[in-house]
Structure formats: C-alpha cells, structure tokens
Amino acid sequence: MFNDKLKEWEDYYNYHRPHGGLGGQTPYERLLQKTQTNTQSVNDQRQ
C-alpha cells in the first residue's frame, strides 16, 4: 500500500508537476533536454 502510493507520488512529481526551479519543466523534461543537448554536443565534437 505505502509503496504503491509512493510510486504514484514519484510519477506525479517527476513526470507531471511543473517545477518553478526548472522554469516550469518537469524533472523528466529537463533530463530529456540535458540529454539531447549533451548528445548533440558530443556529436558536434566528433565531426
């Protein structure tokens, strides 16, 4: 029961709740942005 509620809260917190400290993005959106930016930087350096 507790673990189910915790998973629900984590899902909401990380994937659905906009965060003021992240400019209104969710942590997941920020992670995707950083991952895509870092991947692009690595690709640019290889060329």
PQR file with spaces between the fields and no chain letter, atoms N, CA, C, O and H, PARSE charges and radii, in Angstrom:
ATOM       1  N    MET     1       0.829   -1.202    0.000 -0.4000 1.5000
ATOM       2  CA   MET     1       0.000    0.000    0.000 -0.0000 2.0000
ATOM       3  C    MET     1       0.874    1.266    0.000  0.5500 1.7000
ATOM       4  O    MET     1       0.715    2.139   -0.854 -0.5500 1.4000
ATOM       5  N    PHE     2       1.785    1.350    0.958 -0.4000 1.5000
ATOM       6  CA   PHE     2       2.646    2.531    1.014 -0.0000 2.0000
ATOM       7  C    PHE     2       3.482    2.645   -0.247  0.5500 1.7000
ATOM       8  O    PHE     2       3.594    3.728   -0.820 -0.5500 1.4000
ATOM       9  H    PHE     2       1.913    0.641    1.651  0.4000 1.0000
ATOM      10  N    ASN     3       4.070    1.540   -0.686 -0.4000 1.5000
ATOM      11  CA   ASN     3       4.914    1.572   -1.885 -0.0000 2.0000
ATOM      12  C    ASN     3       4.124    1.993   -3.122  0.5500 1.7000
ATOM      13  O    ASN     3       4.647    2.708   -3.976 -0.5500 1.4000
ATOM      14  H    ASN     3       3.979    0.660   -0.220  0.4000 1.0000
ATOM      15  N    ASP     4       2.884    1.559   -3.220 -0.4000 1.5000
ATOM      16  CA   ASP     4       2.038    1.965   -4.344 -0.0000 2.0000
ATOM      17  C    ASP     4       1.798    3.468   -4.331  0.5500 1.7000
ATOM      18  O    ASP     4       1.874    4.124   -5.369 -0.5500 1.4000
ATOM      19  H    ASP     4       2.460    0.978   -2.526  0.4000 1.0000
ATOM      20  N    LYS     5       1.509    4.010   -3.157 -0.4000 1.5000
ATOM      21  CA   LYS     5       1.278    5.456   -3.023 -0.0000 2.0000
ATOM      22  C    LYS     5       2.552    6.240   -3.321  0.5500 1.7000
ATOM      23  O    LYS     5       2.505    7.299   -3.947 -0.5500 1.4000
ATOM      24  H    LYS     5       1.448    3.477   -2.313  0.4000 1.0000
ATOM      25  N    LEU     6       3.681    5.718   -2.872 -0.4000 1.5000
ATOM      26  CA   LEU     6       4.954    6.377   -3.132 -0.0000 2.0000
ATOM      27  C    LEU     6       5.249    6.406   -4.633  0.5500 1.7000
ATOM      28  O    LEU     6       5.704    7.426   -5.151 -0.5500 1.4000
ATOM      29  H    LEU     6       3.718    4.858   -2.364  0.4000 1.0000
ATOM      30  N    LYS     7       5.001    5.320   -5.323 -0.4000 1.5000
ATOM      31  CA   LYS     7       5.210    5.278   -6.772 -0.0000 2.0000
ATOM      32  C    LYS     7       4.297    6.268   -7.484  0.5500 1.7000
ATOM      33  O    LYS     7       4.721    6.922   -8.437 -0.5500 1.4000
ATOM      34  H    LYS     7       4.632    4.491   -4.902  0.4000 1.0000
ATOM      35  N    GLU     8       3.060    6.385   -7.039 -0.4000 1.5000
ATOM      36  CA   GLU     8       2.138    7.366   -7.623 -0.0000 2.0000
ATOM      37  C    GLU     8       2.680    8.780   -7.453  0.5500 1.7000
ATOM      38  O    GLU     8       2.673    9.576   -8.393 -0.5500 1.4000
ATOM      39  H    GLU     8       2.715    5.854   -6.265  0.4000 1.0000
ATOM      40  N    TRP     9       3.150    9.084   -6.243 -0.4000 1.5000
ATOM      41  CA   TRP     9       3.680   10.413   -5.952 -0.0000 2.0000
ATOM      42  C    TRP     9       4.936   10.682   -6.788  0.5500 1.7000
ATOM      43  O    TRP     9       5.084   11.770   -7.343 -0.5500 1.4000
ATOM      44  H    TRP     9       3.155    8.437   -5.480  0.4000 1.0000
ATOM      45  N    GLU    10       5.836    9.707   -6.881 -0.4000 1.5000
ATOM      46  CA   GLU    10       7.049    9.873   -7.681 -0.0000 2.0000
ATOM      47  C    GLU    10       6.711   10.119   -9.149  0.5500 1.7000
ATOM      48  O    GLU    10       7.334   10.958   -9.799 -0.5500 1.4000
ATOM      49  H    GLU    10       5.715    8.823   -6.429  0.4000 1.0000
ATOM      50  N    ASP    11       5.743    9.401   -9.663 -0.4000 1.5000
ATOM      51  CA   ASP    11       5.327    9.587  -11.049 -0.0000 2.0000
ATOM      52  C    ASP    11       4.804   11.004  -11.254  0.5500 1.7000
ATOM      53  O    ASP    11       5.185   11.676  -12.213 -0.5500 1.4000
ATOM      54  H    ASP    11       5.237    8.719   -9.135  0.4000 1.0000
ATOM      55  N    TYR    12       3.946   11.451  -10.371 -0.4000 1.5000
ATOM      56  CA   TYR    12       3.404   12.808  -10.464 -0.0000 2.0000
ATOM      57  C    TYR    12       4.523   13.841  -10.368  0.5500 1.7000
ATOM      58  O    TYR    12       4.588   14.766  -11.178 -0.5500 1.4000
ATOM      59  H    TYR    12       3.637   10.905   -9.592  0.4000 1.0000
ATOM      60  N    TYR    13       5.394   13.685   -9.390 -0.4000 1.5000
ATOM      61  CA   TYR    13       6.457   14.649   -9.126 -0.0000 2.0000
ATOM      62  C    TYR    13       7.427   14.751  -10.293  0.5500 1.7000
ATOM      63  O    TYR    13       7.834   15.852  -10.663 -0.5500 1.4000
ATOM      64  H    TYR    13       5.342   12.934   -8.732  0.4000 1.0000
ATOM      65  N    ASN    14       7.798   13.627  -10.873 -0.4000 1.5000
ATOM      66  CA   ASN    14       8.827   13.618  -11.902 -0.0000 2.0000
ATOM      67  C    ASN    14       8.317   13.806  -13.329  0.5500 1.7000
ATOM      68  O    ASN    14       9.064   14.271  -14.190 -0.5500 1.4000
ATOM      69  H    ASN    14       7.466   12.733  -10.573  0.4000 1.0000
ATOM      70  N    TYR    15       7.066   13.456  -13.593 -0.4000 1.5000
ATOM      71  CA   TYR    15       6.569   13.469  -14.969 -0.0000 2.0000
ATOM      72  C    TYR    15       5.430   14.441  -15.229  0.5500 1.7000
ATOM      73  O    TYR    15       5.150   14.742  -16.389 -0.5500 1.4000
ATOM      74  H    TYR    15       6.459   13.079  -12.894  0.4000 1.0000
ATOM      75  N    HIS    16       4.768   14.941  -14.204 -0.4000 1.5000
ATOM      76  CA   HIS    16       3.563   15.745  -14.427 -0.0000 2.0000
ATOM      77  C    HIS    16       3.584   17.111  -13.751  0.5500 1.7000
ATOM      78  O    HIS    16       2.916   18.030  -14.226 -0.5500 1.4000
ATOM      79  H    HIS    16       4.995   14.696  -13.262  0.4000 1.0000
ATOM      80  N    ARG    17       4.311   17.271  -12.682 -0.4000 1.5000
ATOM      81  CA   ARG    17       4.289   18.510  -11.902 -0.0000 2.0000
ATOM      82  C    ARG    17       5.335   19.491  -12.415  0.5500 1.7000
ATOM      83  O    ARG    17       6.527   19.187  -12.364 -0.5500 1.4000
ATOM      84  H    ARG    17       4.854   16.525  -12.296  0.4000 1.0000
ATOM      85  N    PRO    18       4.927   20.664  -12.908 -0.5600 1.5000
ATOM      86  CA   PRO    18       5.897   21.681  -13.311  0.2800 2.0000
ATOM      87  C    PRO    18       6.656   22.197  -12.079  0.5500 1.7000
ATOM      88  O    PRO    18       6.057   22.408  -11.025 -0.5500 1.4000
ATOM      89  N    HIS    19       7.943   22.395  -12.211 -0.4000 1.5000
ATOM      90  CA   HIS    19       8.774   22.859  -11.104 -0.0000 2.0000
ATOM      91  C    HIS    19       9.254   24.278  -11.385  0.5500 1.7000
ATOM      92  O    HIS    19       9.798   24.569  -12.451 -0.5500 1.4000
ATOM      93  H    HIS    19       8.430   22.223  -13.067  0.4000 1.0000
ATOM      94  N    GLY    20       9.045   25.137  -10.424 -0.4000 1.5000
ATOM      95  CA   GLY    20       9.458   26.533  -10.565 -0.0000 2.0000
ATOM      96  C    GLY    20      10.954   26.682  -10.772  0.5500 1.7000
ATOM      97  O    GLY    20      11.390   27.533  -11.547 -0.5500 1.4000
ATOM      98  H    GLY    20       8.603   24.901   -9.558  0.4000 1.0000
ATOM      99  N    GLY    21      11.742   25.870  -10.094 -0.4000 1.5000
ATOM     100  CA   GLY    21      13.190   25.938  -10.223 -0.0000 2.0000
ATOM     101  C    GLY    21      13.709   25.425  -11.553  0.5500 1.7000
ATOM     102  O    GLY    21      14.884   25.605  -11.873 -0.5500 1.4000
ATOM     103  H    GLY    21      11.388   25.179   -9.465  0.4000 1.0000
ATOM     104  N    LEU    22      12.846   24.789  -12.327 -0.4000 1.5000
ATOM     105  CA   LEU    22      13.233   24.265  -13.639 -0.0000 2.0000
ATOM     106  C    LEU    22      12.526   25.028  -14.762  0.5500 1.7000
ATOM     107  O    LEU    22      12.387   24.526  -15.877 -0.5500 1.4000
ATOM     108  H    LEU    22      11.892   24.643  -12.067  0.4000 1.0000
ATOM     109  N    GLY    23      12.090   26.224  -14.455 -0.4000 1.5000
ATOM     110  CA   GLY    23      11.429   27.039  -15.473 -0.0000 2.0000
ATOM     111  C    GLY    23      10.100   26.472  -15.924  0.5500 1.7000
ATOM     112  O    GLY    23       9.703   26.658  -17.074 -0.5500 1.4000
ATOM     113  H    GLY    23      12.203   26.632  -13.549  0.4000 1.0000
ATOM     114  N    GLY    24       9.404   25.776  -15.025 -0.4000 1.5000
ATOM     115  CA   GLY    24       8.104   25.214  -15.360 -0.0000 2.0000
ATOM     116  C    GLY    24       8.175   23.833  -15.986  0.5500 1.7000
ATOM     117  O    GLY    24       7.145   23.238  -16.303 -0.5500 1.4000
ATOM     118  H    GLY    24       9.727   25.625  -14.091  0.4000 1.0000
ATOM     119  N    GLN    25       9.390   23.317  -16.167 -0.4000 1.5000
ATOM     120  CA   GLN    25       9.537   21.976  -16.718 -0.0000 2.0000
ATOM     121  C    GLN    25       9.415   20.946  -15.603  0.5500 1.7000
ATOM     122  O    GLN    25       9.613   21.250  -14.426 -0.5500 1.4000
ATOM     123  H    GLN    25      10.227   23.800  -15.910  0.4000 1.0000
ATOM     124  N    THR    26       9.087   19.730  -16.001 -0.4000 1.5000
ATOM     125  CA   THR    26       9.139   18.623  -15.052 -0.0000 2.0000
ATOM     126  C    THR    26      10.584   18.126  -15.009  0.5500 1.7000
ATOM     127  O    THR    26      11.348   18.394  -15.936 -0.5500 1.4000
ATOM     128  H    THR    26       8.926   19.483  -16.957  0.4000 1.0000
ATOM     129  N    PRO    27      10.974   17.408  -13.952 -0.5600 1.5000
ATOM     130  CA   PRO    27      12.318   16.842  -13.934  0.2800 2.0000
ATOM     131  C    PRO    27      12.603   15.972  -15.156  0.5500 1.7000
ATOM     132  O    PRO    27      13.719   15.992  -15.677 -0.5500 1.4000
ATOM     133  N    TYR    28      11.620   15.214  -15.619 -0.4000 1.5000
ATOM     134  CA   TYR    28      11.809   14.377  -16.789 -0.0000 2.0000
ATOM     135  C    TYR    28      12.064   15.216  -18.043  0.5500 1.7000
ATOM     136  O    TYR    28      12.935   14.882  -18.847 -0.5500 1.4000
ATOM     137  H    TYR    28      10.714   15.197  -15.197  0.4000 1.0000
ATOM     138  N    GLU    29      11.314   16.295  -18.209 -0.4000 1.5000
ATOM     139  CA   GLU    29      11.527   17.168  -19.359 -0.0000 2.0000
ATOM     140  C    GLU    29      12.927   17.776  -19.328  0.5500 1.7000
ATOM     141  O    GLU    29      13.584   17.883  -20.363 -0.5500 1.4000
ATOM     142  H    GLU    29      10.607   16.566  -17.555  0.4000 1.0000
ATOM     143  N    ARG    30      13.379   18.171  -18.144 -0.4000 1.5000
ATOM     144  CA   ARG    30      14.724   18.743  -18.024 -0.0000 2.0000
ATOM     145  C    ARG    30      15.782   17.695  -18.339  0.5500 1.7000
ATOM     146  O    ARG    30      16.774   17.990  -19.005 -0.5500 1.4000
ATOM     147  H    ARG    30      12.845   18.084  -17.303  0.4000 1.0000
ATOM     148  N    LEU    31      15.574   16.481  -17.865 -0.4000 1.5000
ATOM     149  CA   LEU    31      16.510   15.400  -18.163 -0.0000 2.0000
ATOM     150  C    LEU    31      16.602   15.165  -19.663  0.5500 1.7000
ATOM     151  O    LEU    31      17.700   15.034  -20.203 -0.5500 1.4000
ATOM     152  H    LEU    31      14.768   16.241  -17.324  0.4000 1.0000
ATOM     153  N    LEU    32      15.464   15.110  -20.338 -0.4000 1.5000
ATOM     154  CA   LEU    32      15.475   14.926  -21.791 -0.0000 2.0000
ATOM     155  C    LEU    32      16.209   16.068  -22.487  0.5500 1.7000
ATOM     156  O    LEU    32      16.985   15.843  -23.416 -0.5500 1.4000
ATOM     157  H    LEU    32      14.572   15.217  -19.899  0.4000 1.0000
ATOM     158  N    GLN    33      15.962   17.277  -22.036 -0.4000 1.5000
ATOM     159  CA   GLN    33      16.611   18.446  -22.630 -0.0000 2.0000
ATOM     160  C    GLN    33      18.122   18.352  -22.451  0.5500 1.7000
ATOM     161  O    GLN    33      18.872   18.575  -23.401 -0.5500 1.4000
ATOM     162  H    GLN    33      15.332   17.459  -21.282  0.4000 1.0000
ATOM     163  N    LYS    34      18.571   18.030  -21.257 -0.4000 1.5000
ATOM     164  CA   LYS    34      20.008   17.937  -20.978 -0.0000 2.0000
ATOM     165  C    LYS    34      20.631   16.782  -21.746  0.5500 1.7000
ATOM     166  O    LYS    34      21.740   16.910  -22.264 -0.5500 1.4000
ATOM     167  H    LYS    34      17.962   17.849  -20.485  0.4000 1.0000
ATOM     168  N    THR    35      19.933   15.661  -21.824 -0.4000 1.5000
ATOM     169  CA   THR    35      20.450   14.501  -22.544 -0.0000 2.0000
ATOM     170  C    THR    35      20.588   14.816  -24.025  0.5500 1.7000
ATOM     171  O    THR    35      21.600   14.481  -24.640 -0.5500 1.4000
ATOM     172  H    THR    35      19.032   15.558  -21.403  0.4000 1.0000
ATOM     173  N    GLN    36      19.584   15.455  -24.599 -0.4000 1.5000
ATOM     174  CA   GLN    36      19.632   15.798  -26.018 -0.0000 2.0000
ATOM     175  C    GLN    36      20.719   16.830  -26.283  0.5500 1.7000
ATOM     176  O    GLN    36      21.414   16.746  -27.295 -0.5500 1.4000
ATOM     177  H    GLN    36      18.762   15.727  -24.099  0.4000 1.0000
ATOM     178  N    THR    37      20.874   17.795  -25.393 -0.4000 1.5000
ATOM     179  CA   THR    37      21.900   18.823  -25.540 -0.0000 2.0000
ATOM     180  C    THR    37      23.282   18.196  -25.457  0.5500 1.7000
ATOM     181  O    THR    37      24.152   18.506  -26.271 -0.5500 1.4000
ATOM     182  H    THR    37      20.309   17.863  -24.571  0.4000 1.0000
ATOM     183  N    ASN    38      23.494   17.314  -24.480 -0.4000 1.5000
ATOM     184  CA   ASN    38      24.795   16.667  -24.323 -0.0000 2.0000
ATOM     185  C    ASN    38      25.095   15.756  -25.495  0.5500 1.7000
ATOM     186  O    ASN    38      26.235   15.710  -25.958 -0.5500 1.4000
ATOM     187  H    ASN    38      22.786   17.061  -23.819  0.4000 1.0000
ATOM     188  N    THR    39      24.112   15.034  -25.985 -0.4000 1.5000
ATOM     189  CA   THR    39      24.307   14.156  -27.135 -0.0000 2.0000
ATOM     190  C    THR    39      24.684   14.972  -28.360  0.5500 1.7000
ATOM     191  O    THR    39      25.575   14.589  -29.118 -0.5500 1.4000
ATOM     192  H    THR    39      23.186   15.071  -25.609  0.4000 1.0000
ATOM     193  N    GLN    40      24.006   16.095  -28.553 -0.4000 1.5000
ATOM     194  CA   GLN    40      24.306   16.961  -29.693 -0.0000 2.0000
ATOM     195  C    GLN    40      25.720   17.512  -29.565  0.5500 1.7000
ATOM     196  O    GLN    40      26.438   17.573  -30.564 -0.5500 1.4000
ATOM     197  H    GLN    40      23.282   16.406  -27.937  0.4000 1.0000
ATOM     198  N    SER    41      26.143   17.913  -28.371 -0.4000 1.5000
ATOM     199  CA   SER    41      27.486   18.444  -28.167 -0.0000 2.0000
ATOM     200  C    SER    41      28.540   17.404  -28.499  0.5500 1.7000
ATOM     201  O    SER    41      29.542   17.721  -29.140 -0.5500 1.4000
ATOM     202  H    SER    41      25.560   17.863  -27.560  0.4000 1.0000
ATOM     203  N    VAL    42      28.328   16.165  -28.071 -0.4000 1.5000
ATOM     204  CA   VAL    42      29.270   15.089  -28.361 -0.0000 2.0000
ATOM     205  C    VAL    42      29.334   14.850  -29.860  0.5500 1.7000
ATOM     206  O    VAL    42      30.420   14.695  -30.418 -0.5500 1.4000
ATOM     207  H    VAL    42      27.514   15.908  -27.551  0.4000 1.0000
ATOM     208  N    ASN    43      28.189   14.819  -30.508 -0.4000 1.5000
ATOM     209  CA   ASN    43      28.154   14.606  -31.957 -0.0000 2.0000
ATOM     210  C    ASN    43      28.868   15.734  -32.700  0.5500 1.7000
ATOM     211  O    ASN    43      29.573   15.483  -33.678 -0.5500 1.4000
ATOM     212  H    ASN    43      27.307   14.945  -30.054  0.4000 1.0000
ATOM     213  N    ASP    44      28.691   16.973  -32.243 -0.4000 1.5000
ATOM     214  CA   ASP    44      29.346   18.117  -32.872 -0.0000 2.0000
ATOM     215  C    ASP    44      30.862   18.012  -32.732  0.5500 1.7000
ATOM     216  O    ASP    44      31.594   18.350  -33.661 -0.5500 1.4000
ATOM     217  H    ASP    44      28.119   17.177  -31.448  0.4000 1.0000
ATOM     218  N    GLN    45      31.336   17.547  -31.580 -0.4000 1.5000
ATOM     219  CA   GLN    45      32.772   17.433  -31.342 -0.0000 2.0000
ATOM     220  C    GLN    45      33.398   16.346  -32.213  0.5500 1.7000
ATOM     221  O    GLN    45      34.568   16.440  -32.584 -0.5500 1.4000
ATOM     222  H    GLN    45      30.741   17.272  -30.825  0.4000 1.0000
ATOM     223  N    ARG    46      32.631   15.332  -32.535 -0.4000 1.5000
ATOM     224  CA   ARG    46      33.159   14.219  -33.334 -0.0000 2.0000
ATOM     225  C    ARG    46      33.299   14.584  -34.811  0.5500 1.7000
ATOM     226  O    ARG    46      34.054   13.938  -35.537 -0.5500 1.4000
ATOM     227  H    ARG    46      31.680   15.255  -32.234  0.4000 1.0000
ATOM     228  N    GLN    47      32.592   15.597  -35.255 -0.4000 1.5000
ATOM     229  CA   GLN    47      32.606   15.943  -36.685 -0.0000 2.0000
ATOM     230  C    GLN    47      33.764   16.851  -37.030  0.5500 1.7000
ATOM     231  O    GLN    47      33.922   17.236  -38.189 -0.5500 1.4000
ATOM     232  H    GLN    47      31.978   16.122  -34.666  0.4000 1.0000
